[in-house]
Amino acid sequence: MIRLPKPKKTISGYHPTMPVSARHRALMKKIKKETALSVGRHLLLLSTLTKRTIPKASKIYKMNSKWVFKTSAKHLATKKKS
């Protein structure tokens, strides 16, 4: 059995019940402080930890992690062209 570490950090201003635009704003603020990779991995960890207990929230965490990876990839692609 693999034990996952308990997340120590929280994403301030983020909760899965918030509207999508508010969640994305909170995630963008967190990405400015940390890297997009760490924020995306944090969301994936939360998704895995809540998979059985809160399935709806787990799906939201997973969708938001995909959004973080997708937007950060677009951002990096436009940076390289400049």
MOPAC internal coordinates of N, CA, C and O (Angstrom, degrees):
PM7 1SCF
backbone

  N    0.0000 0     0.00 0     0.00 0    0    0    0
  C    1.4358 1     0.00 0     0.00 0    1    0    0
  C    1.5361 1   108.80 1     0.00 0    2    1    0
  O    1.2310 1   120.84 1   -44.70 1    3    2    1
  N    1.2952 1   115.99 1   135.30 1    3    2    1
  C    1.4643 1   121.83 1   178.83 1    5    3    2
  C    1.5184 1   108.26 1   -97.25 1    6    5    3
  O    1.2310 1   120.89 1   -49.97 1    7    6    5
  N    1.3165 1   115.90 1   130.03 1    7    6    5
  C    1.4576 1   120.24 1   177.80 1    9    7    6
  C    1.5220 1   108.97 1   -99.85 1   10    9    7
  O    1.2310 1   121.09 1   -52.14 1   11   10    9
  N    1.3111 1   115.52 1   127.86 1   11   10    9
  C    1.4529 1   121.10 1   178.19 1   13   11   10
  C    1.5187 1   109.24 1   -90.65 1   14   13   11
  O    1.2310 1   120.51 1   -38.06 1   15   14   13
  N    1.3369 1   116.63 1   141.94 1   15   14   13
  C    1.4601 1   118.36 1   178.74 1   17   15   14
  C    1.5227 1   110.95 1   -69.34 1   18   17   15
  O    1.2310 1   120.88 1   -34.63 1   19   18   17
  N    1.3118 1   115.93 1   145.37 1   19   18   17
  C    1.4568 1   120.33 1   177.44 1   21   19   18
  C    1.5219 1   108.04 1   -75.83 1   22   21   19
  O    1.2310 1   119.42 1   -50.45 1   23   22   21
  N    1.3374 1   118.71 1   129.55 1   23   22   21
  C    1.4593 1   119.66 1  -178.10 1   25   23   22
  C    1.5269 1   110.99 1   -65.63 1   26   25   23
  O    1.2310 1   120.81 1   -51.24 1   27   26   25
  N    1.3364 1   116.06 1   128.76 1   27   26   25
  C    1.4558 1   121.36 1  -179.11 1   29   27   26
  C    1.5157 1   111.21 1   -91.73 1   30   29   27
  O    1.2310 1   121.09 1   145.58 1   31   30   29
  N    1.3163 1   115.52 1   -34.42 1   31   30   29
  C    1.4613 1   120.02 1  -177.84 1   33   31   30
  C    1.5255 1   109.99 1   -89.51 1   34   33   31
  O    1.2310 1   121.18 1   -29.54 1   35   34   33
  N    1.3059 1   115.35 1   150.46 1   35   34   33
  C    1.4504 1   119.94 1   172.69 1   37   35   34
  C    1.5182 1   107.94 1  -118.44 1   38   37   35
  O    1.2310 1   120.74 1   -18.73 1   39   38   37
  N    1.2934 1   116.19 1   161.27 1   39   38   37
  C    1.4560 1   121.27 1   176.93 1   41   39   38
  C    1.5178 1   106.33 1   -99.33 1   42   41   39
  O    1.2310 1   120.93 1   -73.37 1   43   42   41
  N    1.3171 1   115.83 1   106.63 1   43   42   41
  C    1.4661 1   119.19 1  -174.84 1   45   43   42
  C    1.5262 1   110.41 1   -66.24 1   46   45   43
  O    1.2310 1   121.18 1   -43.46 1   47   46   45
  N    1.3155 1   115.36 1   136.54 1   47   46   45
  C    1.4553 1   121.32 1  -179.73 1   49   47   46
  C    1.5160 1   113.72 1    79.66 1   50   49   47
  O    1.2310 1   120.13 1  -168.22 1   51   50   49
  N    1.3438 1   117.35 1    11.78 1   51   50   49
  C    1.4638 1   121.13 1  -178.24 1   53   51   50
  C    1.5239 1   109.62 1  -119.38 1   54   53   51
  O    1.2310 1   121.12 1   -47.25 1   55   54   53
  N    1.3132 1   115.47 1   132.75 1   55   54   53
  C    1.4628 1   121.84 1   173.05 1   57   55   54
  C    1.5218 1   107.52 1  -151.98 1   58   57   55
  O    1.2310 1   119.29 1   -39.45 1   59   58   57
  N    1.3208 1   118.96 1   140.55 1   59   58   57
  C    1.4665 1   120.34 1  -175.75 1   61   59   58
  C    1.5211 1   114.91 1   -62.93 1   62   61   59
  O    1.2310 1   119.43 1   162.52 1   63   62   61
  N    1.3260 1   118.70 1   -17.48 1   63   62   61
  C    1.4620 1   120.21 1  -179.78 1   65   63   62
  C    1.5248 1   112.56 1   -87.36 1   66   65   63
  O    1.2310 1   120.07 1   174.56 1   67   66   65
  N    1.3174 1   117.47 1    -5.44 1   67   66   65
  C    1.4680 1   121.30 1   179.74 1   69   67   66
  C    1.5257 1   110.57 1   -72.59 1   70   69   67
  O    1.2310 1   120.12 1   -19.45 1   71   70   69
  N    1.3354 1   117.38 1   160.55 1   71   70   69
  C    1.4706 1   119.93 1   174.20 1   73   71   70
  C    1.5353 1   110.40 1   -63.38 1   74   73   71
  O    1.2310 1   121.09 1   -24.23 1   75   74   73
  N    1.3056 1   115.51 1   155.77 1   75   74   73
  C    1.4643 1   121.53 1  -175.92 1   77   75   74
  C    1.5339 1   111.89 1   -57.14 1   78   77   75
  O    1.2310 1   120.25 1   134.20 1   79   78   77
  N    1.3161 1   117.13 1   -45.80 1   79   78   77
  C    1.4661 1   119.67 1  -177.07 1   81   79   78
  C    1.5259 1   111.60 1   -63.22 1   82   81   79
  O    1.2310 1   120.01 1   141.90 1   83   82   81
  N    1.3146 1   117.58 1   -38.10 1   83   82   81
  C    1.4663 1   120.79 1   178.78 1   85   83   82
  C    1.5331 1   111.30 1   -68.29 1   86   85   83
  O    1.2310 1   120.85 1   141.04 1   87   86   85
  N    1.3449 1   115.97 1   -38.96 1   87   86   85
  C    1.4721 1   119.41 1   176.96 1   89   87   86
  C    1.5170 1   110.77 1   -63.74 1   90   89   87
  O    1.2310 1   120.38 1   136.96 1   91   90   89
  N    1.3272 1   116.88 1   -43.04 1   91   90   89
  C    1.4617 1   120.49 1  -179.32 1   93   91   90
  C    1.5248 1   111.06 1   -65.00 1   94   93   91
  O    1.2310 1   120.23 1   141.97 1   95   94   93
  N    1.3384 1   117.16 1   -38.03 1   95   94   93
  C    1.4731 1   120.03 1   177.05 1   97   95   94
  C    1.5307 1   110.52 1   -62.69 1   98   97   95
  O    1.2310 1   120.44 1   135.93 1   99   98   97
  N    1.3195 1   116.77 1   -44.07 1   99   98   97
  C    1.4620 1   120.88 1   179.46 1  101   99   98
  C    1.5303 1   110.68 1   -63.74 1  102  101   99
  O    1.2310 1   120.52 1   140.14 1  103  102  101
  N    1.3315 1   116.61 1   -39.86 1  103  102  101
  C    1.4607 1   120.20 1   179.04 1  105  103  102
  C    1.5274 1   111.46 1   -67.22 1  106  105  103
  O    1.2310 1   120.20 1   141.22 1  107  106  105
  N    1.3251 1   117.22 1   -38.78 1  107  106  105
  C    1.4692 1   119.96 1   178.21 1  109  107  106
  C    1.5283 1   110.94 1   -64.00 1  110  109  107
  O    1.2310 1   119.95 1   141.43 1  111  110  109
  N    1.3282 1   117.70 1   -38.57 1  111  110  109
  C    1.4694 1   120.70 1   176.47 1  113  111  110
  C    1.5229 1   110.18 1   -62.81 1  114  113  111
  O    1.2310 1   120.39 1   138.63 1  115  114  113
  N    1.3224 1   116.86 1   -41.37 1  115  114  113
  C    1.4651 1   121.29 1   179.85 1  117  115  114
  C    1.5220 1   110.95 1   -67.78 1  118  117  115
  O    1.2310 1   120.33 1   143.59 1  119  118  117
  N    1.3474 1   116.97 1   -36.41 1  119  118  117
  C    1.4646 1   120.70 1   179.48 1  121  119  118
  C    1.5208 1   110.30 1   -66.33 1  122  121  119
  O    1.2310 1   119.93 1   146.45 1  123  122  121
  N    1.3343 1   117.74 1   -33.55 1  123  122  121
  C    1.4615 1   120.31 1   178.07 1  125  123  122
  C    1.5274 1   111.60 1   -66.29 1  126  125  123
  O    1.2310 1   120.49 1   148.48 1  127  126  125
  N    1.3428 1   116.67 1   -31.52 1  127  126  125
  C    1.4629 1   120.76 1   178.88 1  129  127  126
  C    1.5221 1   111.81 1   -81.93 1  130  129  127
  O    1.2310 1   120.49 1   141.98 1  131  130  129
  N    1.3279 1   116.67 1   -38.02 1  131  130  129
  C    1.4601 1   122.75 1  -178.75 1  133  131  130
  C    1.5227 1   108.55 1  -122.99 1  134  133  131
  O    1.2310 1   120.51 1     4.57 1  135  134  133
  N    1.3110 1   116.64 1  -175.43 1  135  134  133
  C    1.4619 1   119.70 1   177.85 1  137  135  134
  C    1.5219 1   109.92 1   -85.60 1  138  137  135
  O    1.2310 1   121.12 1   -24.23 1  139  138  137
  N    1.3121 1   115.47 1   155.77 1  139  138  137
  C    1.4687 1   120.71 1   178.54 1  141  139  138
  C    1.5228 1   110.55 1   -64.37 1  142  141  139
  O    1.2310 1   120.70 1   146.61 1  143  142  141
  N    1.3212 1   116.27 1   -33.39 1  143  142  141
  C    1.4639 1   120.13 1   179.89 1  145  143  142
  C    1.5244 1   110.81 1   -62.82 1  146  145  143
  O    1.2310 1   120.07 1   135.77 1  147  146  145
  N    1.3311 1   117.47 1   -44.23 1  147  146  145
  C    1.4675 1   119.26 1  -179.08 1  149  147  146
  C    1.5281 1   111.63 1   -68.52 1  150  149  147
  O    1.2310 1   120.16 1   142.60 1  151  150  149
  N    1.3278 1   117.30 1   -37.40 1  151  150  149
  C    1.4683 1   120.57 1   178.28 1  153  151  150
  C    1.5293 1   109.83 1   -66.37 1  154  153  151
  O    1.2310 1   120.14 1   135.42 1  155  154  153
  N    1.3230 1   117.33 1   -44.58 1  155  154  153
  C    1.4656 1   121.32 1   179.10 1  157  155  154
  C    1.5194 1   111.92 1   -62.68 1  158  157  155
  O    1.2310 1   120.54 1   139.03 1  159  158  157
  N    1.3241 1   116.58 1   -40.97 1  159  158  157
  C    1.4602 1   119.92 1   178.90 1  161  159  158
  C    1.5262 1   111.08 1   -67.99 1  162  161  159
  O    1.2310 1   120.71 1   143.46 1  163  162  161
  N    1.3139 1   116.25 1   -36.54 1  163  162  161
  C    1.4578 1   120.67 1   177.77 1  165  163  162
  C    1.5292 1   110.29 1   -61.81 1  166  165  163
  O    1.2310 1   120.67 1   136.57 1  167  166  165
  N    1.3317 1   116.32 1   -43.43 1  167  166  165
  C    1.4588 1   120.38 1   178.13 1  169  167  166
  C    1.5284 1   111.56 1   -65.59 1  170  169  167
  O    1.2310 1   120.40 1   141.52 1  171  170  169
  N    1.3231 1   116.84 1   -38.48 1  171  170  169
  C    1.4707 1   119.75 1   177.20 1  173  171  170
  C    1.5278 1   111.16 1   -64.86 1  174  173  171
  O    1.2310 1   120.55 1   142.20 1  175  174  173
  N    1.3203 1   116.55 1   -37.80 1  175  174  173
  C    1.4545 1   120.12 1   177.26 1  177  175  174
  C    1.5247 1   110.67 1   -64.11 1  178  177  175
  O    1.2310 1   120.51 1   135.24 1  179  178  177
  N    1.3354 1   116.63 1   -44.76 1  179  178  177
  C    1.4579 1   120.40 1   177.07 1  181  179  178
  C    1.5306 1   110.62 1   -61.27 1  182  181  179
  O    1.2310 1   120.58 1   141.68 1  183  182  181
  N    1.3241 1   116.50 1   -38.32 1  183  182  181
  C    1.4562 1   120.72 1   178.63 1  185  183  182
  C    1.5236 1   111.09 1   -62.25 1  186  185  183
  O    1.2310 1   120.89 1   136.65 1  187  186  185
  N    1.3112 1   115.90 1   -43.35 1  187  186  185
  C    1.4597 1   120.58 1   179.95 1  189  187  186
  C    1.5270 1   111.23 1   -67.09 1  190  189  187
  O    1.2310 1   120.43 1   139.15 1  191  190  189
  N    1.3226 1   116.78 1   -40.85 1  191  190  189
  C    1.4674 1   120.11 1  -177.75 1  193  191  190
  C    1.5287 1   112.92 1   -69.43 1  194  193  191
  O    1.2310 1   120.16 1   151.45 1  195  194  193
  N    1.3298 1   117.29 1   -28.55 1  195  194  193
  C    1.4657 1   120.13 1  -177.11 1  197  195  194
  C    1.5279 1   112.94 1  -102.48 1  198  197  195
  O    1.2310 1   120.49 1  -170.43 1  199  198  197
  N    1.3169 1   116.66 1     9.57 1  199  198  197
  C    1.4675 1   120.48 1  -175.49 1  201  199  198
  C    1.5300 1   112.98 1   -57.67 1  202  201  199
  O    1.2310 1   119.68 1   136.45 1  203  202  201
  N    1.2966 1   118.21 1   -43.55 1  203  202  201
  C    1.4716 1   121.75 1  -176.84 1  205  203  202
  C    1.5270 1   112.30 1   -89.92 1  206  205  203
  O    1.2310 1   120.21 1   147.05 1  207  206  205
  N    1.3252 1   117.21 1   -32.95 1  207  206  205
  C    1.4640 1   119.75 1  -174.09 1  209  207  206
  C    1.5210 1   113.34 1   -85.73 1  210  209  207
  O    1.2310 1   120.32 1   137.81 1  211  210  209
  N    1.3410 1   116.99 1   -42.19 1  211  210  209
  C    1.4721 1   121.04 1  -179.21 1  213  211  210
  C    1.5323 1   107.78 1  -133.43 1  214  213  211
  O    1.2310 1   119.63 1  -101.91 1  215  214  213
  N    1.3239 1   118.31 1    78.09 1  215  214  213
  C    1.4670 1   121.19 1  -174.23 1  217  215  214
  C    1.5300 1   114.03 1   -60.28 1  218  217  215
  O    1.2310 1   119.92 1   144.37 1  219  218  217
  N    1.3409 1   117.76 1   -35.63 1  219  218  217
  C    1.4660 1   119.78 1   179.56 1  221  219  218
  C    1.5239 1   111.07 1   -63.89 1  222  221  219
  O    1.2310 1   120.76 1   134.15 1  223  222  221
  N    1.3152 1   116.15 1   -45.85 1  223  222  221
  C    1.4570 1   121.06 1   179.06 1  225  223  222
  C    1.5251 1   110.48 1   -65.34 1  226  225  223
  O    1.2310 1   120.48 1   143.22 1  227  226  225
  N    1.3116 1   116.69 1   -36.78 1  227  226  225
  C    1.4574 1   121.17 1   178.71 1  229  227  226
  C    1.5259 1   111.22 1   -59.86 1  230  229  227
  O    1.2310 1   120.87 1   136.64 1  231  230  229
  N    1.3321 1   115.94 1   -43.36 1  231  230  229
  C    1.4729 1   119.83 1   178.72 1  233  231  230
  C    1.5209 1   111.09 1   -65.26 1  234  233  231
  O    1.2310 1   120.43 1   142.44 1  235  234  233
  N    1.3156 1   116.78 1   -37.56 1  235  234  233
  C    1.4716 1   120.66 1   179.18 1  237  235  234
  C    1.5237 1   110.18 1   -66.76 1  238  237  235
  O    1.2310 1   120.30 1   137.00 1  239  238  237
  N    1.3398 1   117.03 1   -43.00 1  239  238  237
  C    1.4662 1   120.15 1   177.53 1  241  239  238
  C    1.5267 1   110.39 1   -59.91 1  242  241  239
  O    1.2310 1   120.59 1   137.52 1  243  242  241
  N    1.3183 1   116.48 1   -42.48 1  243  242  241
  C    1.4634 1   120.71 1  -178.78 1  245  243  242
  C    1.5342 1   111.28 1   -66.41 1  246  245  243
  O    1.2310 1   120.65 1   136.73 1  247  246  245
  N    1.3402 1   116.37 1   -43.27 1  247  246  245
  C    1.4674 1   119.95 1   177.89 1  249  247  246
  C    1.5287 1   110.65 1   -61.36 1  250  249  247
  O    1.2310 1   120.59 1   138.53 1  251  250  249
  N    1.3220 1   116.48 1   -41.47 1  251  250  249
  C    1.4519 1   120.03 1  -179.03 1  253  251  250
  C    1.5278 1   111.89 1   -69.75 1  254  253  251
  O    1.2310 1   119.99 1   146.46 1  255  254  253
  N    1.3237 1   117.63 1   -33.54 1  255  254  253
  C    1.4625 1   119.04 1   176.45 1  257  255  254
  C    1.5278 1   110.17 1   -66.36 1  258  257  255
  O    1.2310 1   120.51 1   140.43 1  259  258  257
  N    1.3441 1   116.63 1   -39.57 1  259  258  257
  C    1.4683 1   119.77 1   175.97 1  261  259  258
  C    1.5222 1   110.10 1   -62.90 1  262  261  259
  O    1.2310 1   120.32 1   140.48 1  263  262  261
  N    1.3315 1   116.99 1   -39.52 1  263  262  261
  C    1.4631 1   121.15 1   178.38 1  265  263  262
  C    1.5304 1   110.43 1   -62.60 1  266  265  263
  O    1.2310 1   120.34 1   137.73 1  267  266  265
  N    1.3227 1   116.96 1   -42.27 1  267  266  265
  C    1.4724 1   121.29 1   179.54 1  269  267  266
  C    1.5194 1   110.02 1   -61.70 1  270  269  267
  O    1.2310 1   120.12 1   132.56 1  271  270  269
  N    1.3322 1   117.37 1   -47.44 1  271  270  269
  C    1.4566 1   120.58 1  -179.20 1  273  271  270
  C    1.5308 1   111.22 1   -64.65 1  274  273  271
  O    1.2310 1   120.42 1   139.92 1  275  274  273
  N    1.3330 1   116.80 1   -40.08 1  275  274  273
  C    1.4587 1   120.51 1  -178.69 1  277  275  274
  C    1.5291 1   111.13 1   -67.57 1  278  277  275
  O    1.2310 1   119.95 1   133.84 1  279  278  277
  N    1.3148 1   117.70 1   -46.16 1  279  278  277
  C    1.4617 1   120.16 1  -178.37 1  281  279  278
  C    1.5143 1   111.56 1   -69.72 1  282  281  279
  O    1.2310 1   120.06 1   145.03 1  283  282  281
  N    1.3303 1   117.49 1   -34.97 1  283  282  281
  C    1.4618 1   118.64 1   178.75 1  285  283  282
  C    1.5259 1   110.35 1   -70.15 1  286  285  283
  O    1.2310 1   119.82 1   146.35 1  287  286  285
  N    1.3196 1   117.94 1   -33.65 1  287  286  285
  C    1.4638 1   120.89 1   177.32 1  289  287  286
  C    1.5291 1   110.08 1   -66.83 1  290  289  287
  O    1.2310 1   120.35 1   138.88 1  291  290  289
  N    1.3353 1   116.94 1   -41.12 1  291  290  289
  C    1.4594 1   120.28 1   177.33 1  293  291  290
  C    1.5206 1   110.29 1   -63.82 1  294  293  291
  O    1.2310 1   120.79 1   138.29 1  295  294  293
  N    1.3266 1   116.10 1   -41.71 1  295  294  293
  C    1.4597 1   121.24 1  -179.00 1  297  295  294
  C    1.5299 1   110.50 1   -63.61 1  298  297  295
  O    1.2310 1   120.27 1   137.36 1  299  298  297
  N    1.3291 1   117.08 1   -42.64 1  299  298  297
  C    1.4600 1   120.35 1   179.34 1  301  299  298
  C    1.5242 1   111.38 1   -68.08 1  302  301  299
  O    1.2310 1   120.23 1   143.69 1  303  302  301
  N    1.3304 1   117.17 1   -36.31 1  303  302  301
  C    1.4587 1   120.76 1   179.62 1  305  303  302
  C    1.5152 1   110.98 1   -65.23 1  306  305  303
  O    1.2310 1   119.93 1   140.13 1  307  306  305
  N    1.3233 1   117.75 1   -39.87 1  307  306  305
  C    1.4586 1   120.04 1   179.41 1  309  307  306
  C    1.5214 1   111.30 1   -73.83 1  310  309  307
  O    1.2310 1   119.92 1   151.11 1  311  310  309
  N    1.3223 1   117.76 1   -28.89 1  311  310  309
  C    1.4588 1   120.88 1   177.45 1  313  311  310
  C    1.5205 1   111.23 1   -67.44 1  314  313  311
  O    1.2310 1   120.12 1   139.21 1  315  314  313
  N    1.3383 1   117.37 1   -40.79 1  315  314  313
  C    1.4566 1   121.96 1  -177.56 1  317  315  314
  C    1.5204 1   111.27 1   -66.15 1  318  317  315
  O    1.2310 1   120.03 1   146.00 1  319  318  317
  N    1.3374 1   117.55 1   -34.00 1  319  318  317
  C    1.4581 1   120.20 1  -177.65 1  321  319  318
  C    1.5269 1   111.20 1   -70.31 1  322  321  319
  O    1.2310 1   120.34 1   150.68 1  323  322  321
  N    1.3239 1   116.95 1   -29.32 1  323  322  321
  C    1.4670 1   120.88 1  -176.95 1  325  323  322
  C    1.5015 1   112.15 1   -73.77 1  326  325  323
  O    1.2310 1   120.10 1   180.00 1  327  326  325

